[in-house]
Amino acid sequence: MNGISLASVIHYCHEQQQIQANARQWQVLHHIEDCRTERMGTGKYQCHGCGHHWFWHHSCRDRHCPQCQKKASEQWLLRQEERCFPVSYFHIVFTLPHELNAWIAKHDRVIYDALFHAAWRALNELSQRKHKGRAGMTGVLHTWGQTLVRHVHLHALVPSGVYRDQGWHSLRKHYFLPVKLLSNRFRGAMVSQLRAAFSEGLLPSLSKAEVSQLLNVLMQKPWVVYCKSAIEYRSTLVSYLARYSHRIALSNNRFQMWSNDKISLQYRDYRFGKQSLLTLTPQELVRRFLLHVLPKGFMRIRHYGCLSNAIRAKVKKRVDKQLGSEPKANGDSEKTAESSCSCPACGERTVIYLGDVSENKVAKMVPMLSWDNSS
């Protein structure tokens, strides 16, 4: 490792008083800065095999932290693979126009909620009309681009078929719905959601003239909706979504160099299909990172239609029976959670947590290792 981390950049900017953030953003910054330090507390662990004892600092478990939530992502991936129907899937991406970024900065929760509702409304209404059945969607919100600018879009994992009263109806097509039709319906649904939100007083910083002017302009331009059949790469797609389901796209291994108040960050340049370097000042890096702090308690993963939590198990059981697919055995999640850490002395995968210990007591016993059982 090169020793550069997001926590060290935040600590530097904090000391230089170069951070401008609201209360929610400060909460996240403090979590990341304190992660895996004595300020988060220290746990005592024992190896089940050799009996070795050691002490590790706790992690912050904040979903914005690049060090945390690896185990949570792995468990989500396993659950998602177990819940997948034995059919092909489509990968659909609904993207908001960048003209809405200024509104998002002031009313992120309202607009993110509207994005979920508009995407599902467009998908479901067209499915009912075109395929005469109920679609399903798992949506994962992403707010960033490779250079950490605000680029709000919703990744949707959609089964290739619809659920009817008679059972599952698979689609024999390489597209779920016509993209242009879906784009127009999504645009109309999103604009309708925003007008309704303003009428309900949920966009208080905006005037009626501002809302009408921008939404009228957006209705005149095409919106980007991407759709691709995921027949060959469904597992890859689910793995990709799992990587960012519990954190944002800024891992510490992307940092390359920090010199003369400039930080080099590796990113994927999709225009030329190669890895490139982005150079930013520490304060600009923190500013871009803060663009992607989600409102407290916001659900960035949501399930709709026949994939909703209320009926998914019932529908999957019927689809498995109808298509003659064997249900997957459960239990892998616990195995993965158990094997996510190992004893530093013998490598045994099963460890016992003995509880928290005070900072002073630990300092008198042995040097502490910085570790998190979710990575």
N, C-alpha and C positions, 0 to 999 in steps of 0.2 A: 504493500500500500504506500501511497505517497504522503500519507499523514494528513491530507486535507479532508475535512468533513463539513457537512452543513452546520453542525453544532459549533465548530471552530470559527466558521465565517460569521455566524450569528453572534458568537461571543465577542469577536473583534468589532463588529458594527455596534454592538451594545455598548462596549467600552468607549467607542468613539462618538457615541450618541448620534448615530447616523440612521436610526430606524424611526420611521413614522408608521404607526400601526394603531388599530382600534383595540378595544378590550379583548375581543375574541382572538385576534391575531397575536396579541401579547401572550395570551394563555398558551397558544400553540408554540410560540417561540421559547417560552420558559420551559415547556415540556421537553423540547428537542435539546435545549442547552443543558438541561439537568439529566437527560437520559443516560443510564448506565454510569451514574456517579453516586457518591455517598448521599447526595441530596435526595435521591429516590429511595433510599433505604437499601439494606443489604440482607440477603438471605443466606442461611446456612444449609448446605446440602451434604448428603452422604451417599456414597456408592453402594448399591445393593450387593455388588459382587465382592469387592475387596474391603469395604468398610471405610475407605478414604473419606475424610471430611474436607470441605473447602467452602469458600465464601465468594458470592457474586453479587454485584450491584444489580438492582432491579432496573428494568426498562420502563420507559414512560407509557408505552402501549398507545401512543397517540397515532391516529391513522394517517397523519401527515409526516410522521418521522421516517426517514429513510433507513433507520436501523431496526425498526420494530415491525411486528405484524407478519413476519414471514410465515410463522406457523398458522396464523389465521387465514392467510392467503392459500396455503396448502390444503387446509381443511375445507375451505370454500370450494377449491378445485375438485376435491374428492366428492363432496356432496353434489356439486353440479354434474359431474360425470355419472354419478349414481342416478340422478334424477332425469338425465337426458332420455328422451324417447328413442326407440330403436328406428329412427328415420333420419333422413338427411336434414340438414339445417341451412338456413340462409343467414348471412351476415349483412345487416342493414345499419347504416350510419346516418343519423339525422343531425345536420349541422346548422347552428344558428348564424345568421349574418353578423359580421363584425360590427355593423352599425349599432347593434344592441349592447355592445360591451360597456358603454357608458352607463346604461341602465343597470346592467348586472353589477357594476361596482357599487351601486347604491341599494339595490333590491335583489340581491343574489338568490335568496331563498324563494321569493315569489316567481322569478323567471325560471329557475331550475325546475320548480314544481310544474310550471306551465309547460316546459319542454317535455317532461315525462308524459303529462296528460295529452298534449297535442300529438306526440308521436304515436301513442297507443290509440288515441281516437281516430287518427287517419288510417292506421293499419287495420283496426278492428272494423271500422265502417266499410272500408273497401273489401275486406275479407267477407263480410256478411253479404255484400252486394255481388261480388265476383264469384265467390266460392261457396256461398250459402252455408257458412259454418263459422264456428268460433275459433279465432286464431289464438296463438300464445306468444308471449314475448318476455324475455329477460333483458332488462335494460341496465346498462352500467354507464354512469355519467363520467365523462372526462372533460376537463376544463383547460387543458394545456396543449401546446404544440411542442415540437422537439426543442425549440429555443426558449421554452417556458413563457412565451407570450400567451395571452388569453385567447383560447380557441375552443369554444364550448361546443361539444358534440355528444351525442348519445349513441353508444354501441348497443345494438339490439340483436339478440340471438333468437331466431324465429324458426320453429319446426316447419318442415316442408309439408304442410297439410293443415286441415281444420277439423275441429271436433263437432260432430253433429249428433242428433238424438239417436241415430242408427249406429253410431260408432265413429271411428277415425277414418277420414278420407284423405289419402295421400295425393299430392300433386305430382303430375308427370311433366314438370316443366323445369327449365333452368333459371326461371325467375319467379318470384312469389307474386309480385304485382308490377304492372308497368311503372317504371321509375318516374317518368314525367307526371303521370297521374298521381302517384304517391307524393311526389314533391309538392304539387299544387294543393293537394288536400292537407298536407302537413302545414304548408304556409298559411292556408286559410284558418286551420284549427289554432295555430299558434297566435296569429293576429287576433282571433276571436278571444282567446284566453287572456291576452294582454289587455284588450279593451274591457273585458269583464273585470279584470283585476283593478284597473284604474277606476271603474265605476264603483267598485266596492271599497275604494279608499286604500288599496294596498300598495299604491305607487305615489306616496304623498309628496315626493320631491319633484314630481313632474307636473307640468301644466296641461290643460286640455289641448291647447294649441300644439304643444310639443308632441304629445301622444298622437294626435291626428296626423300631423305633418309627417312624422317618421314612419308610422304604420302605413300611411297611404303610399309613401315612397317604396317601402318594402314589398307591398302588394304588387308593384309593377315590375319587380325583378325576380328572376328565377332563384329558387333556394336549392341548396346542394343536398341531395339524398343519394347515398351510395348503396348499391345492393349487389351482392355476389353470392353465388351458391357455395356453401361450405362443405360440399360432399367429400372432398378430398382432404380438407384440413380442419375438420371440426374440432379435433383434440387440440390442435395447435391454437385455434382461435380461443377456445375455453382457457387454455393455459395463458394466453396473452392477456385476456380479461382478468384472470386471477392475479397476475403480477401487479396490476394496478387497482384491484378491487378494494384493497385495504391500505393503500398508500399512493403517493403521487409519483410522477415520472422523474424523480431526481434522486438517484442512488449515489452514494459516496464514491463509487468506483468511476463515476463520470468525470470527477475532478482530475485534471491533468497537471496543472502547475499554478502556483501563486507567487507572483513576483511583481515588485514595484506597484502595489495596489491594483494589480490586474489578475483575474482568475480565468484560467482556460478551462472550458467545459466541453467535453466530447458530445456530439450529437449526430443524428442521422440526417443527412441532406437528401430528401426524397427526390428533389429535382434532378440531381445528378447520380443518385443511387450509390452514395459513398459516405464514409465517416468524415466529419469535418470538426473544426474547433471553433468554439464561440468564446470570445474574450469579453469579460464584463468586469466592472468594479465590484467590490464586495457589497456595497450598498445597493447597486442595481440588481445584483443577484438576489439579495434578500427581498427587494421590492417585487421582483417577478415571482419569487416563491410565494409571497403573501397574496398574490392574485388568485391562488388556488386553494386557499384556506376555506373550507366549507363551513356553513353555519352549524352551530352546535346541535347535535342530534339529527342532522339531515341524513336521510337514507339515500345513498348514492347507488344502491342496487335494489331494483324493484321487479316484481314478477306480475304479469298480467294474463288475463284470459284463462286458457286451459293450463297455463303454467303458474297460476296464482296459488298461493299457499293453501287456500281453502279447498281446492279441488284437485290439485296436481297429483296427489297420490292415487286418488280414485281414477283419474283419467289415465295415468300411466299404467295402472294395473289392467285396465280394460284394453289399452293399446297393446301392451305386451301379450295379452291373451289373444287378441285379434290377429296380431302379426306373427304369433308363434315364437316370441322372443323370451329367453330365460331371464328372469329378474336377477340383477347383480346382488351378490352377497354383501352385507354390510359388515362393518367392523374394521375396515382399513383406516378409518380416521383415527381411532385410538392408537393403532399401531404406529402411524406416522407421528402422532403427537408424542408417543413414548420414546421414539427413536430420534427425536430432533435434537437431543443433547447426549453427551457421553462423559464418562468420568475422565478427568485429565490425567489420572494415574494409570488406569488399566484399560480404558476405552469401553468399559461396560456401558450399555445403552440404557439401563434402568437406574434411575437415581431417585433418592428420597429427599423431599423438601422438609427440613426440620424447623422452619419458622424464621422470623426476622430476628436479627441481633442488633445491638446498639453499635453505633459507629466506634465508640471508645473501646469496647470490648474486642471488636474485630481488629483494631489497630494494634492491640497488645498481643494478638495471637499469631496471625500469619499475614503476609501481603495478600491483598485482595486481587482477584481476577475480575475483569469487567466482562460480563457475559449476560446473555439474555436467552431464556429457554424457548423463545419463539423464533430463533434464527439458527 
